[in-house]
Amino acid sequence: MLATDIVNALGYPYFQAPNCWIYHLDCLEVLAHIPDKSINLTVTSPPYNIGKEYEKPLPLEDYLNWCVQWIEQIYRITVADGAFWLNLGYLSIPHRAKAIPIPYLLWDKIPFYLIQEIIWHYGAGVAGRHFFSPRNEKFLWYVKNPDNYTFNLDDVRDPNVKYPHQKKNGKIKVNSLGKNPTDVWEFPKVTSGKNRSSPERTPHPAQFPAAVIERILKATSNCEDIIFDPFLGSGTTAVVALALQRQVIGLEIRQDYCDIAANRIDNFLTQQQLRDAQLSLF
Ligand SMILES: C[S@@+](CC[C@H](N)C(=O)[O-])C[C@H]1O[C@@H](n2cnc3c(N)ncnc32)[C@H](O)[C@@H]1O
């Protein structure tokens, strides 16, 4: 299916650029209109129900039911060999847990097949006084069909190999492109603050680092695939998808965040045009 067929089913977007469409709408409203088996890869991070500025916390059962509802829709719209990457944090359950990983509460309620849990480890964060300082989040990699899914390992190999010249039976043992990057990924968090703000930071309070999304998109999608993010926020998934020659559809309930994403995409496209123009001089 073409991305334009999906866009025709959804109507006029809030923002569009070549290969990119953003809707300023509630994802549950939009998802029902997206055709079956039309999206190659969904990458997203929903609200964690912890009272951030973009969410109203729900009773736990209601929150989990809401997650199940939109994830079931993602399953329906994903192509047969497609995938779904879900970034979810922790929440407190009174008298039971200070910080329970949300995926533990959802794992048997959703139809996808779980390939792997990736630990994203970062250096900055709050300091614990009565517990270890939290320094990780999880990315869950789900697929529709465990026997048929995209995994472009060579596109994401880690060139930082300790013993690159190691031999077996006289032949170099190590892949010349590098090693498998494993299921623990080190990427700095997008930080704010006077002297420590990340260069990529926007005013959105929960921005993905572009480098994490780049690894996910390179490894588990292909050029021209249709990438989807139903909780687009500042537009990280969209910018990375465009940089990697994918098509992208994003949904975001807040207009101010849609504007941040739209500006970011415009800036990215302007920079790209400048780079292309400079290259054409040589
Ligand atoms: C964790 S943030 C995503 C941040 C994003 N990954 C980025 O890199 O900026 C979740 C986003 O979901 C949006 N959101 C919350 N409920 C929504 C809904 N029902 N439909 C669409 N977007 C929603 C919030 O406004 C917020 O921007």
The ligand as an SDF file (V2000), in Angstrom:
LIG
                    3D

 27 29  0  0  0  0  0  0  0  0999 V2000
    6.3310   10.4140   25.5670 C   0  0  0  0  0  0  0  0  0  0  0  0
    5.7380   11.6830   24.5270 S   0  0  0  0  0  0  0  0  0  0  0  0
    6.4600   11.2720   22.9520 C   0  0  0  0  0  0  0  0  0  0  0  0
    7.7200   12.0300   22.6880 C   0  0  0  0  0  0  0  0  0  0  0  0
    8.3450   11.7000   21.3390 C   0  0  0  0  0  0  0  0  0  0  0  0
    8.8040   10.3260   21.2870 N   0  0  0  0  0  0  0  0  0  0  0  0
    9.5010   12.6590   20.9920 C   0  0  0  0  0  0  0  0  0  0  0  0
   10.5850   12.2130   20.5750 O   0  0  0  0  0  0  0  0  0  0  0  0
    9.3260   13.8630   21.1440 O   0  0  0  0  0  0  0  0  0  0  0  0
    4.0630   11.2360   24.2870 C   0  0  0  0  0  0  0  0  0  0  0  0
    3.2920   12.1840   23.4010 C   0  0  0  0  0  0  0  0  0  0  0  0
    1.9830   11.6400   23.1700 O   0  0  0  0  0  0  0  0  0  0  0  0
    1.0460   12.7220   23.0410 C   0  0  0  0  0  0  0  0  0  0  0  0
   -0.2870   12.1630   23.2950 N   0  0  0  0  0  0  0  0  0  0  0  0
   -0.8720   11.8890   24.4780 C   0  0  0  0  0  0  0  0  0  0  0  0
   -2.0880   11.3190   24.2960 N   0  0  0  0  0  0  0  0  0  0  0  0
   -2.2620   11.2380   22.9640 C   0  0  0  0  0  0  0  0  0  0  0  0
   -3.2950   10.7210   22.1260 C   0  0  0  0  0  0  0  0  0  0  0  0
   -4.3990   10.1800   22.6610 N   0  0  0  0  0  0  0  0  0  0  0  0
   -3.1480   10.7670   20.7860 N   0  0  0  0  0  0  0  0  0  0  0  0
   -2.0260   11.3120   20.2210 C   0  0  0  0  0  0  0  0  0  0  0  0
   -1.0160   11.8260   20.9620 N   0  0  0  0  0  0  0  0  0  0  0  0
   -1.1170   11.7720   22.3040 C   0  0  0  0  0  0  0  0  0  0  0  0
    1.5480   13.7160   24.0860 C   0  0  0  0  0  0  0  0  0  0  0  0
    1.0590   15.0210   23.8530 O   0  0  0  0  0  0  0  0  0  0  0  0
    3.0760   13.5800   23.9790 C   0  0  0  0  0  0  0  0  0  0  0  0
    3.6000   14.5320   23.0900 O   0  0  0  0  0  0  0  0  0  0  0  0
  1  2  1  0
  2  3  1  0
  2 10  1  0
  3  4  1  0
  4  5  1  0
  5  6  1  0
  5  7  1  0
  7  8  2  0
  7  9  1  0
 10 11  1  0
 11 12  1  0
 11 26  1  0
 12 13  1  0
 13 14  1  0
 13 24  1  0
 14 15  1  0
 14 23  1  0
 15 16  2  0
 16 17  1  0
 17 18  1  0
 17 23  2  0
 18 19  1  0
 18 20  2  0
 20 21  1  0
 21 22  2  0
 22 23  1  0
 24 25  1  0
 24 26  1  0
 26 27  1  0
M  CHG  2   2   1   9  -1
M  END
$$$$
